[in-house]
Amino acid sequence: MLRVEIDGKQIFITDSVLNIFYEFRQPDKRQGERGGVLLGQVTEDEHRILVSRASIPGNQDKASRFSFYRDRKMAQQIVEYEFHNSDGKNTYLGEWHTHPTNKASPSSQDVSMIADQLSNNHMKVGFILLFVLARENFFNCYSRLCHKNLT
Ligand SMILES: [Zn+2]
């Protein structure tokens, strides 16, 4: 379990999610970006967030070296499946994807994706998480605030 604190929020990431991150982060520069959705649980005050599920890349995802477009229909199915199979406890928290670099930082597209998700506002929680994974580090963004983790 990894714990990250951003802006007074405690974000806990389970080992099974970390294992998916380690497995899919790009070992080879020629491989495209990969990613998925994040699910888990949140306390009512949204101060403690448990990231307990990460979907793995799907066949319908369009991967290229510098961009990742998630298959929205498949992602929605995963979110609904998890929600029903956890008695409504596991909810959509955000996204993860890889960058084909040694060191990662959120791109301008990542920043605008966060802004889009927050303004579209069809989320059950008032924030979005984004994990950007590179080979040597990863960033964990809580809404617009990002925190660098060395792993
Ligand atoms: Zn990115």
Backbone and ligand atoms as CSV (ligand in chain L), in Angstrom:
chain,resi,resn,atom,element,x,y,z
A,1,MET,N,N,0.855,-1.200,0.000
A,1,MET,CA,C,0.000,0.000,0.000
A,1,MET,C,C,0.888,1.247,0.000
A,2,LEU,N,N,0.576,2.159,-0.893
A,2,LEU,CA,C,1.298,3.433,-0.964
A,2,LEU,C,C,0.346,4.533,-0.532
A,3,ARG,N,N,0.871,5.457,0.286
A,3,ARG,CA,C,0.032,6.563,0.732
A,3,ARG,C,C,0.631,7.871,0.227
A,4,VAL,N,N,-0.198,8.706,-0.361
A,4,VAL,CA,C,0.243,9.996,-0.874
A,4,VAL,C,C,-0.659,11.056,-0.261
A,5,GLU,N,N,-0.065,12.184,0.091
A,5,GLU,CA,C,-0.899,13.264,0.610
A,5,GLU,C,C,-0.811,14.462,-0.316
A,6,ILE,N,N,-1.956,14.920,-0.797
A,6,ILE,CA,C,-1.994,16.127,-1.620
A,6,ILE,C,C,-3.065,17.039,-1.055
A,7,ASP,N,N,-2.683,18.255,-0.739
A,7,ASP,CA,C,-3.641,19.255,-0.277
A,7,ASP,C,C,-4.492,18.746,0.886
A,8,GLY,N,N,-3.849,18.035,1.803
A,8,GLY,CA,C,-4.574,17.537,2.965
A,8,GLY,C,C,-5.410,16.294,2.720
A,9,LYS,N,N,-5.434,15.802,1.473
A,9,LYS,CA,C,-6.170,14.569,1.167
A,9,LYS,C,C,-5.208,13.391,1.249
A,10,GLN,N,N,-5.666,12.311,1.868
A,10,GLN,CA,C,-4.861,11.100,1.938
A,10,GLN,C,C,-5.311,10.165,0.825
A,11,ILE,N,N,-4.379,9.809,-0.033
A,11,ILE,CA,C,-4.707,8.895,-1.128
A,11,ILE,C,C,-3.946,7.593,-0.907
A,12,PHE,N,N,-4.684,6.506,-0.761
A,12,PHE,CA,C,-4.093,5.187,-0.527
A,12,PHE,C,C,-4.207,4.369,-1.811
A,13,ILE,N,N,-3.111,3.758,-2.216
A,13,ILE,CA,C,-3.100,2.980,-3.453
A,13,ILE,C,C,-2.740,1.541,-3.085
A,14,THR,N,N,-3.633,0.623,-3.374
A,14,THR,CA,C,-3.387,-0.769,-2.954
A,14,THR,C,C,-2.284,-1.410,-3.793
A,15,ASP,N,N,-1.716,-2.484,-3.249
A,15,ASP,CA,C,-0.647,-3.197,-3.955
A,15,ASP,C,C,-1.121,-3.755,-5.290
A,16,SER,N,N,-2.376,-4.177,-5.377
A,16,SER,CA,C,-2.829,-4.754,-6.649
A,16,SER,C,C,-2.860,-3.680,-7.737
A,17,VAL,N,N,-3.196,-2.447,-7.359
A,17,VAL,CA,C,-3.158,-1.342,-8.336
A,17,VAL,C,C,-1.706,-1.009,-8.695
A,18,LEU,N,N,-0.834,-0.957,-7.696
A,18,LEU,CA,C,0.584,-0.677,-7.969
A,18,LEU,C,C,1.190,-1.741,-8.885
A,19,ASN,N,N,0.784,-3.000,-8.681
A,19,ASN,CA,C,1.305,-4.071,-9.529
A,19,ASN,C,C,0.902,-3.876,-10.988
A,20,ILE,N,N,-0.324,-3.408,-11.204
A,20,ILE,CA,C,-0.765,-3.132,-12.581
A,20,ILE,C,C,0.064,-1.987,-13.169
A,21,PHE,N,N,0.306,-0.965,-12.364
A,21,PHE,CA,C,1.138,0.152,-12.844
A,21,PHE,C,C,2.529,-0.349,-13.251
A,22,TYR,N,N,3.152,-1.167,-12.399
A,22,TYR,CA,C,4.501,-1.650,-12.697
A,22,TYR,C,C,4.502,-2.547,-13.932
A,23,GLU,N,N,3.444,-3.342,-14.051
A,23,GLU,CA,C,3.390,-4.286,-15.171
A,23,GLU,C,C,3.257,-3.573,-16.508
A,24,PHE,N,N,2.489,-2.505,-16.539
A,24,PHE,CA,C,2.177,-1.886,-17.824
A,24,PHE,C,C,3.011,-0.660,-18.146
A,25,ARG,N,N,3.853,-0.225,-17.222
A,25,ARG,CA,C,4.601,0.951,-17.640
A,25,ARG,C,C,5.639,0.566,-18.679
A,26,GLN,N,N,5.883,1.486,-19.583
A,26,GLN,CA,C,6.517,1.108,-20.837
A,26,GLN,C,C,7.977,0.719,-20.708
A,27,PRO,N,N,8.302,-0.525,-21.009
A,27,PRO,CA,C,9.691,-0.934,-20.978
A,27,PRO,C,C,10.407,-0.577,-22.280
A,28,ASP,N,N,9.628,-0.254,-23.310
A,28,ASP,CA,C,10.193,-0.065,-24.636
A,28,ASP,C,C,9.618,1.213,-25.233
A,29,LYS,N,N,10.501,2.094,-25.706
A,29,LYS,CA,C,10.049,3.381,-26.220
A,29,LYS,C,C,9.129,3.271,-27.434
A,30,ARG,N,N,9.203,2.152,-28.156
A,30,ARG,CA,C,8.378,2.033,-29.361
A,30,ARG,C,C,6.937,1.666,-29.042
A,31,GLN,N,N,6.698,1.243,-27.827
A,31,GLN,CA,C,5.333,0.857,-27.481
A,31,GLN,C,C,4.463,2.086,-27.245
A,32,GLY,N,N,3.198,1.944,-27.546
A,32,GLY,CA,C,2.274,3.057,-27.363
A,32,GLY,C,C,1.930,3.275,-25.907
A,33,GLU,N,N,1.265,4.383,-25.672
A,33,GLU,CA,C,0.794,4.640,-24.310
A,33,GLU,C,C,-0.320,3.667,-23.972
A,34,ARG,N,N,-0.400,3.348,-22.716
A,34,ARG,CA,C,-1.453,2.457,-22.254
A,34,ARG,C,C,-2.095,3.042,-21.008
A,35,GLY,N,N,-3.310,2.599,-20.736
A,35,GLY,CA,C,-3.965,3.142,-19.558
A,35,GLY,C,C,-5.305,2.515,-19.286
A,36,GLY,N,N,-5.989,3.078,-18.318
A,36,GLY,CA,C,-7.296,2.565,-17.940
A,36,GLY,C,C,-7.969,3.483,-16.930
A,37,VAL,N,N,-9.012,2.951,-16.315
A,37,VAL,CA,C,-9.740,3.738,-15.327
A,37,VAL,C,C,-9.372,3.278,-13.913
A,38,LEU,N,N,-9.611,4.149,-12.956
A,38,LEU,CA,C,-9.347,3.869,-11.548
A,38,LEU,C,C,-10.653,3.874,-10.780
A,39,LEU,N,N,-10.780,2.890,-9.881
A,39,LEU,CA,C,-11.979,2.818,-9.059
A,39,LEU,C,C,-11.600,2.603,-7.609
A,40,GLY,N,N,-12.516,2.950,-6.734
A,40,GLY,CA,C,-12.252,2.724,-5.328
A,40,GLY,C,C,-13.286,3.418,-4.467
A,41,GLN,N,N,-12.872,3.720,-3.241
A,41,GLN,CA,C,-13.817,4.243,-2.256
A,41,GLN,C,C,-13.327,5.560,-1.669
A,42,VAL,N,N,-14.283,6.356,-1.239
A,42,VAL,CA,C,-13.996,7.698,-0.740
A,42,VAL,C,C,-14.806,7.936,0.527
A,43,THR,N,N,-14.197,8.559,1.527
A,43,THR,CA,C,-14.981,8.931,2.703
A,43,THR,C,C,-15.908,10.092,2.334
A,44,GLU,N,N,-16.941,10.285,3.130
A,44,GLU,CA,C,-17.941,11.292,2.796
A,44,GLU,C,C,-17.356,12.694,2.649
A,45,ASP,N,N,-16.367,13.014,3.490
A,45,ASP,CA,C,-15.745,14.339,3.394
A,45,ASP,C,C,-14.672,14.410,2.292
A,46,GLU,N,N,-14.490,13.298,1.603
A,46,GLU,CA,C,-13.519,13.186,0.505
A,46,GLU,C,C,-12.075,13.452,0.943
A,47,HIS,N,N,-11.772,13.262,2.234
A,47,HIS,CA,C,-10.411,13.465,2.711
A,47,HIS,C,C,-9.559,12.207,2.603
A,48,ARG,N,N,-10.219,11.055,2.538
A,48,ARG,CA,C,-9.482,9.792,2.400
A,48,ARG,C,C,-10.006,9.041,1.191
A,49,ILE,N,N,-9.079,8.692,0.327
A,49,ILE,CA,C,-9.451,8.066,-0.946
A,49,ILE,C,C,-8.674,6.759,-1.064
A,50,LEU,N,N,-9.392,5.680,-1.286
A,50,LEU,CA,C,-8.736,4.385,-1.476
A,50,LEU,C,C,-8.850,3.980,-2.939
A,51,VAL,N,N,-7.707,3.884,-3.603
A,51,VAL,CA,C,-7.685,3.430,-4.993
A,51,VAL,C,C,-7.450,1.926,-4.964
A,52,SER,N,N,-8.501,1.147,-5.214
A,52,SER,CA,C,-8.396,-0.297,-5.025
A,52,SER,C,C,-8.494,-1.091,-6.318
A,53,ARG,N,N,-8.880,-0.437,-7.431
A,53,ARG,CA,C,-8.995,-1.139,-8.707
A,53,ARG,C,C,-8.465,-0.253,-9.828
A,54,ALA,N,N,-7.709,-0.893,-10.732
A,54,ALA,CA,C,-7.300,-0.206,-11.956
A,54,ALA,C,C,-7.619,-1.139,-13.109
A,55,SER,N,N,-8.318,-0.647,-14.115
A,55,SER,CA,C,-8.588,-1.515,-15.265
A,55,SER,C,C,-7.319,-1.637,-16.094
A,56,ILE,N,N,-7.188,-2.766,-16.773
A,56,ILE,CA,C,-6.008,-2.965,-17.616
A,56,ILE,C,C,-6.364,-2.547,-19.046
A,57,PRO,N,N,-5.345,-2.243,-19.871
A,57,PRO,CA,C,-5.627,-1.747,-21.215
A,57,PRO,C,C,-6.486,-2.726,-22.014
A,58,GLY,N,N,-7.450,-2.198,-22.778
A,58,GLY,CA,C,-8.346,-3.030,-23.572
A,58,GLY,C,C,-7.947,-3.068,-25.038
A,59,ASN,N,N,-8.489,-4.059,-25.740
A,59,ASN,CA,C,-8.185,-4.194,-27.168
A,59,ASN,C,C,-8.691,-3.027,-27.994
A,60,GLN,N,N,-9.736,-2.385,-27.503
A,60,GLN,CA,C,-10.340,-1.307,-28.288
A,60,GLN,C,C,-9.650,0.034,-28.070
A,61,ASP,N,N,-8.722,0.060,-27.152
A,61,ASP,CA,C,-8.019,1.322,-26.912
A,61,ASP,C,C,-7.113,1.619,-28.101
A,62,LYS,N,N,-7.119,2.857,-28.493
A,62,LYS,CA,C,-6.237,3.264,-29.586
A,62,LYS,C,C,-4.967,3.826,-28.971
A,63,ALA,N,N,-3.921,3.033,-29.074
A,63,ALA,CA,C,-2.676,3.474,-28.449
A,63,ALA,C,C,-1.711,3.989,-29.508
A,64,SER,N,N,-1.059,5.057,-29.229
A,64,SER,CA,C,0.044,5.494,-30.077
A,64,SER,C,C,1.137,5.931,-29.112
A,65,ARG,N,N,2.272,6.315,-29.644
A,65,ARG,CA,C,3.386,6.588,-28.740
A,65,ARG,C,C,3.100,7.721,-27.770
A,66,PHE,N,N,2.445,8.755,-28.244
A,66,PHE,CA,C,2.307,9.930,-27.389
A,66,PHE,C,C,0.880,10.267,-27.002
A,67,SER,N,N,-0.013,9.360,-27.275
A,67,SER,CA,C,-1.375,9.694,-26.876
A,67,SER,C,C,-2.101,8.425,-26.494
A,68,PHE,N,N,-3.076,8.595,-25.700
A,68,PHE,CA,C,-3.870,7.451,-25.284
A,68,PHE,C,C,-5.333,7.844,-25.288
A,69,TYR,N,N,-6.128,7.151,-26.115
A,69,TYR,CA,C,-7.557,7.412,-26.157
A,69,TYR,C,C,-8.273,6.183,-25.649
A,70,ARG,N,N,-8.806,6.280,-24.488
A,70,ARG,CA,C,-9.471,5.140,-23.889
A,70,ARG,C,C,-10.793,4.868,-24.583
A,71,ASP,N,N,-11.118,3.595,-24.704
A,71,ASP,CA,C,-12.411,3.198,-25.236
A,71,ASP,C,C,-13.481,3.530,-24.180
A,72,ARG,N,N,-14.297,4.514,-24.489
A,72,ARG,CA,C,-15.230,5.025,-23.465
A,72,ARG,C,C,-16.307,4.016,-23.102
A,73,LYS,N,N,-16.776,3.270,-24.110
A,73,LYS,CA,C,-17.855,2.322,-23.843
A,73,LYS,C,C,-17.371,1.211,-22.907
A,74,MET,N,N,-16.183,0.700,-23.203
A,74,MET,CA,C,-15.645,-0.362,-22.370
A,74,MET,C,C,-15.377,0.149,-20.955
A,75,ALA,N,N,-14.838,1.342,-20.852
A,75,ALA,CA,C,-14.553,1.921,-19.535
A,75,ALA,C,C,-15.841,2.072,-18.730
A,76,GLN,N,N,-16.897,2.501,-19.401
A,76,GLN,CA,C,-18.172,2.674,-18.715
A,76,GLN,C,C,-18.690,1.333,-18.201
A,77,GLN,N,N,-18.511,0.285,-19.005
A,77,GLN,CA,C,-18.947,-1.052,-18.575
A,77,GLN,C,C,-18.186,-1.516,-17.334
A,78,ILE,N,N,-16.880,-1.239,-17.320
A,78,ILE,CA,C,-16.068,-1.616,-16.161
A,78,ILE,C,C,-16.556,-0.882,-14.914
A,79,VAL,N,N,-16.813,0.413,-15.070
A,79,VAL,CA,C,-17.258,1.230,-13.939
A,79,VAL,C,C,-18.589,0.707,-13.402
A,80,GLU,N,N,-19.527,0.384,-14.309
A,80,GLU,CA,C,-20.840,-0.110,-13.873
A,80,GLU,C,C,-20.736,-1.488,-13.220
A,81,TYR,N,N,-19.910,-2.338,-13.797
A,81,TYR,CA,C,-19.713,-3.682,-13.243
A,81,TYR,C,C,-19.174,-3.597,-11.810
A,82,GLU,N,N,-18.135,-2.795,-11.618
A,82,GLU,CA,C,-17.517,-2.651,-10.294
A,82,GLU,C,C,-18.504,-2.055,-9.291
A,83,PHE,N,N,-19.289,-1.093,-9.744
A,83,PHE,CA,C,-20.248,-0.431,-8.865
A,83,PHE,C,C,-21.262,-1.454,-8.342
A,84,HIS,N,N,-21.815,-2.265,-9.254
A,84,HIS,CA,C,-22.840,-3.234,-8.851
A,84,HIS,C,C,-22.259,-4.382,-8.039
A,85,ASN,N,N,-21.027,-4.768,-8.341
A,85,ASN,CA,C,-20.434,-5.899,-7.635
A,85,ASN,C,C,-19.779,-5.522,-6.313
A,86,SER,N,N,-19.893,-4.273,-5.903
A,86,SER,CA,C,-19.357,-3.856,-4.603
A,86,SER,C,C,-20.484,-3.209,-3.784
A,87,ASP,N,N,-21.729,-3.513,-4.124
A,87,ASP,CA,C,-22.886,-2.895,-3.472
A,87,ASP,C,C,-22.797,-1.375,-3.519
A,88,GLY,N,N,-22.334,-0.857,-4.607
A,88,GLY,CA,C,-22.291,0.594,-4.783
A,88,GLY,C,C,-21.144,1.280,-4.064
A,89,LYS,N,N,-20.185,0.491,-3.563
A,89,LYS,CA,C,-19.082,1.108,-2.814
A,89,LYS,C,C,-17.966,1.595,-3.731
A,90,ASN,N,N,-17.669,0.805,-4.770
A,90,ASN,CA,C,-16.565,1.183,-5.654
A,90,ASN,C,C,-17.058,2.126,-6.745
A,91,THR,N,N,-16.468,3.275,-6.778
A,91,THR,CA,C,-16.906,4.284,-7.725
A,91,THR,C,C,-15.735,4.738,-8.597
A,92,TYR,N,N,-16.071,5.389,-9.693
A,92,TYR,CA,C,-15.053,5.913,-10.606
A,92,TYR,C,C,-14.279,7.043,-9.930
A,93,LEU,N,N,-12.949,6.949,-9.962
A,93,LEU,CA,C,-12.120,7.975,-9.328
A,93,LEU,C,C,-11.278,8.758,-10.328
A,94,GLY,N,N,-11.003,8.150,-11.479
A,94,GLY,CA,C,-10.153,8.840,-12.443
A,94,GLY,C,C,-9.499,7.884,-13.422
A,95,GLU,N,N,-8.309,8.237,-13.842
A,95,GLU,CA,C,-7.642,7.562,-14.964
A,95,GLU,C,C,-6.163,7.337,-14.656
A,96,TRP,N,N,-5.594,6.367,-15.363
A,96,TRP,CA,C,-4.135,6.227,-15.347
A,96,TRP,C,C,-3.669,6.002,-16.777
A,97,HIS,N,N,-2.464,6.449,-17.087
A,97,HIS,CA,C,-1.844,6.085,-18.362
A,97,HIS,C,C,-0.335,6.262,-18.291
A,98,THR,N,N,0.319,5.636,-19.243
A,98,THR,CA,C,1.784,5.672,-19.274
A,98,THR,C,C,2.259,6.781,-20.207
A,99,HIS,N,N,3.453,7.231,-19.978
A,99,HIS,CA,C,4.161,8.120,-20.916
A,99,HIS,C,C,5.438,7.390,-21.349
A,100,PRO,N,N,5.823,7.560,-22.616
A,100,PRO,CA,C,6.968,6.801,-23.141
A,100,PRO,C,C,8.305,7.463,-22.827
A,101,THR,N,N,8.494,7.860,-21.591
A,101,THR,CA,C,9.696,8.606,-21.214
A,101,THR,C,C,10.257,8.032,-19.921
A,102,ASN,N,N,11.490,8.406,-19.596
A,102,ASN,CA,C,12.045,7.978,-18.310
A,102,ASN,C,C,11.392,8.730,-17.170
A,103,LYS,N,N,11.287,10.046,-17.365
A,103,LYS,CA,C,10.683,10.865,-16.321
A,103,LYS,C,C,9.382,11.452,-16.843
A,104,ALA,N,N,8.372,11.400,-16.017
A,104,ALA,CA,C,7.049,11.848,-16.459
A,104,ALA,C,C,6.683,13.172,-15.824
A,105,SER,N,N,5.922,13.940,-16.574
A,105,SER,CA,C,5.186,15.028,-15.962
A,105,SER,C,C,3.885,15.127,-16.743
A,106,PRO,N,N,2.837,15.633,-16.129
A,106,PRO,CA,C,1.555,15.706,-16.830
A,106,PRO,C,C,1.671,16.621,-18.054
A,107,SER,N,N,1.151,16.191,-19.192
A,107,SER,CA,C,1.210,16.995,-20.406
A,107,SER,C,C,0.090,18.033,-20.398
A,108,SER,N,N,0.133,18.948,-21.377
A,108,SER,CA,C,-0.934,19.951,-21.443
A,108,SER,C,C,-2.280,19.265,-21.725
A,109,GLN,N,N,-2.245,18.153,-22.484
A,109,GLN,CA,C,-3.497,17.400,-22.714
A,109,GLN,C,C,-4.021,16.788,-21.423
A,110,ASP,N,N,-3.090,16.318,-20.592
A,110,ASP,CA,C,-3.507,15.753,-19.302
A,110,ASP,C,C,-4.190,16.822,-18.452
A,111,VAL,N,N,-3.594,18.007,-18.453
A,111,VAL,CA,C,-4.155,19.103,-17.659
A,111,VAL,C,C,-5.534,19.484,-18.185
A,112,SER,N,N,-5.697,19.515,-19.528
A,112,SER,CA,C,-7.018,19.893,-20.043
A,112,SER,C,C,-8.030,18.763,-19.862
A,113,MET,N,N,-7.569,17.493,-19.848
A,113,MET,CA,C,-8.483,16.381,-19.556
A,113,MET,C,C,-9.056,16.528,-18.140
A,114,ILE,N,N,-8.189,16.911,-17.191
A,114,ILE,CA,C,-8.655,17.107,-15.811
A,114,ILE,C,C,-9.706,18.216,-15.768
A,115,ALA,N,N,-9.413,19.326,-16.440
A,115,ALA,CA,C,-10.350,20.455,-16.444
A,115,ALA,C,C,-11.679,20.054,-17.077
A,116,ASP,N,N,-11.626,19.298,-18.186
A,116,ASP,CA,C,-12.849,18.823,-18.860
A,116,ASP,C,C,-13.695,17.967,-17.942
A,117,GLN,N,N,-13.030,17.001,-17.300
A,117,GLN,CA,C,-13.763,16.074,-16.431
A,117,GLN,C,C,-14.424,16.811,-15.274
A,118,LEU,N,N,-13.695,17.795,-14.722
A,118,LEU,CA,C,-14.247,18.529,-13.588
A,118,LEU,C,C,-15.435,19.393,-14.018
A,119,SER,N,N,-15.359,19.971,-15.230
A,119,SER,CA,C,-16.450,20.866,-15.634
A,119,SER,C,C,-17.643,20.076,-16.185
A,120,ASN,N,N,-17.396,18.880,-16.749
A,120,ASN,CA,C,-18.530,18.080,-17.241
A,120,ASN,C,C,-19.402,17.583,-16.095
A,121,ASN,N,N,-18.724,17.309,-14.965
A,121,ASN,CA,C,-19.462,17.119,-13.723
A,121,ASN,C,C,-20.507,16.017,-13.726
A,122,HIS,N,N,-20.243,14.893,-14.435
A,122,HIS,CA,C,-21.135,13.757,-14.232
A,122,HIS,C,C,-20.437,12.704,-13.379
A,123,MET,N,N,-19.677,13.183,-12.404
A,123,MET,CA,C,-18.981,12.273,-11.517
A,123,MET,C,C,-19.675,12.216,-10.168
A,124,LYS,N,N,-19.483,11.083,-9.490
A,124,LYS,CA,C,-20.099,10.925,-8.170
A,124,LYS,C,C,-19.275,11.603,-7.089
A,125,VAL,N,N,-18.017,11.922,-7.415
A,125,VAL,CA,C,-17.148,12.584,-6.452
A,125,VAL,C,C,-16.738,13.941,-7.020
A,126,GLY,N,N,-16.290,14.831,-6.156
A,126,GLY,CA,C,-15.992,16.197,-6.579
A,126,GLY,C,C,-14.557,16.418,-7.003
A,127,PHE,N,N,-13.875,15.357,-7.410
A,127,PHE,CA,C,-12.478,15.487,-7.800
A,127,PHE,C,C,-12.190,14.472,-8.891
A,128,ILE,N,N,-11.009,14.555,-9.453
A,128,ILE,CA,C,-10.561,13.503,-10.365
A,128,ILE,C,C,-9.115,13.161,-10.030
A,129,LEU,N,N,-8.799,11.874,-10.100
A,129,LEU,CA,C,-7.409,11.460,-9.936
A,129,LEU,C,C,-6.827,11.127,-11.301
A,130,LEU,N,N,-5.575,11.471,-11.493
A,130,LEU,CA,C,-4.880,11.054,-12.702
A,130,LEU,C,C,-3.489,10.580,-12.306
A,131,PHE,N,N,-3.129,9.394,-12.767
A,131,PHE,CA,C,-1.779,8.881,-12.549
A,131,PHE,C,C,-1.069,8.851,-13.888
A,132,VAL,N,N,0.059,9.527,-13.961
A,132,VAL,CA,C,0.891,9.528,-15.166
A,132,VAL,C,C,2.155,8.745,-14.838
A,133,LEU,N,N,2.346,7.629,-15.548
A,133,LEU,CA,C,3.442,6.720,-15.210
A,133,LEU,C,C,4.549,6.777,-16.246
A,134,ALA,N,N,5.752,7.037,-15.811
A,134,ALA,CA,C,6.920,6.879,-16.672
A,134,ALA,C,C,7.784,5.785,-16.069
A,135,ARG,N,N,8.935,5.546,-16.690
A,135,ARG,CA,C,9.729,4.426,-16.190
A,135,ARG,C,C,10.320,4.687,-14.809
A,136,GLU,N,N,10.710,5.939,-14.547
A,136,GLU,CA,C,11.425,6.203,-13.289
A,136,GLU,C,C,10.585,6.876,-12.214
A,137,ASN,N,N,9.462,7.385,-12.602
A,137,ASN,CA,C,8.648,8.041,-11.581
A,137,ASN,C,C,7.189,8.027,-12.025
A,138,PHE,N,N,6.331,8.423,-11.132
A,138,PHE,CA,C,4.977,8.698,-11.589
A,138,PHE,C,C,4.396,9.888,-10.860
A,139,PHE,N,N,3.447,10.527,-11.530
A,139,PHE,CA,C,2.748,11.658,-10.956
A,139,PHE,C,C,1.361,11.218,-10.562
A,140,ASN,N,N,0.939,11.702,-9.427
A,140,ASN,CA,C,-0.416,11.485,-8.975
A,140,ASN,C,C,-1.068,12.857,-8.902
A,141,CYS,N,N,-2.074,13.089,-9.740
A,141,CYS,CA,C,-2.770,14.376,-9.715
A,141,CYS,C,C,-4.111,14.212,-9.017
A,142,TYR,N,N,-4.345,15.103,-8.076
A,142,TYR,CA,C,-5.646,15.184,-7.421
A,142,TYR,C,C,-6.265,16.465,-7.946
A,143,SER,N,N,-7.277,16.309,-8.801
A,143,SER,CA,C,-7.815,17.454,-9.533
A,143,SER,C,C,-6.661,18.205,-10.180
A,144,ARG,N,N,-6.472,19.492,-9.916
A,144,ARG,CA,C,-5.415,20.213,-10.629
A,144,ARG,C,C,-4.067,20.187,-9.911
A,145,LEU,N,N,-4.017,19.578,-8.741
A,145,LEU,CA,C,-2.761,19.532,-7.991
A,145,LEU,C,C,-2.041,18.223,-8.275
A,146,CYS,N,N,-0.778,18.307,-8.633
A,146,CYS,CA,C,-0.041,17.092,-8.926
A,146,CYS,C,C,1.100,16.899,-7.939
A,147,HIS,N,N,1.352,15.640,-7.638
A,147,HIS,CA,C,2.364,15.268,-6.669
A,147,HIS,C,C,3.247,14.204,-7.302
A,148,LYS,N,N,4.550,14.448,-7.274
A,148,LYS,CA,C,5.463,13.510,-7.913
A,148,LYS,C,C,5.875,12.422,-6.926
A,149,ASN,N,N,5.781,11.189,-7.380
A,149,ASN,CA,C,6.234,10.057,-6.566
A,149,ASN,C,C,7.392,9.392,-7.266
A,150,LEU,N,N,8.428,9.103,-6.543
A,150,LEU,CA,C,9.479,8.264,-7.115
A,150,LEU,C,C,9.177,6.837,-6.721
A,151,THR,N,N,9.305,5.936,-7.656
A,151,THR,CA,C,8.917,4.551,-7.337
A,151,THR,C,C,10.081,3.613,-7.618
L,1,ZN,ZN,ZN,-0.405,11.953,-20.386
